[in-house]
Amino acid sequence: MNRKLNTSIALKHLDVLERELTRLKRDILHGLTVRKKSKKIKPSLFGSIKGGDVTEAMIDESKKNLFRKLAGI
């Protein structure tokens, strides 16, 4: 009886260790593939938008993009 109990406990410990190893592998692989990119701070907005005059069509397009989820309301 004691031997069965020891075997059961050992199997539970092995299961816990196996899950922990799986989590560690996943975290390592995730860390290698997904790298956080630091955002560059822009000193100005120069070059951030298309050159030329702002037209009514550009304003309308921006409004549609900004409020696209509210269009159905």
Buried (B, 14 or more C-beta within 10 A) or exposed (E): EEEEEEEEEEEEEEEEEEEEEEEEEEEEEEEEEEEEEEEEEEEEEEEEEEEEEEEEEEEEEEEEEEEEEEEEE
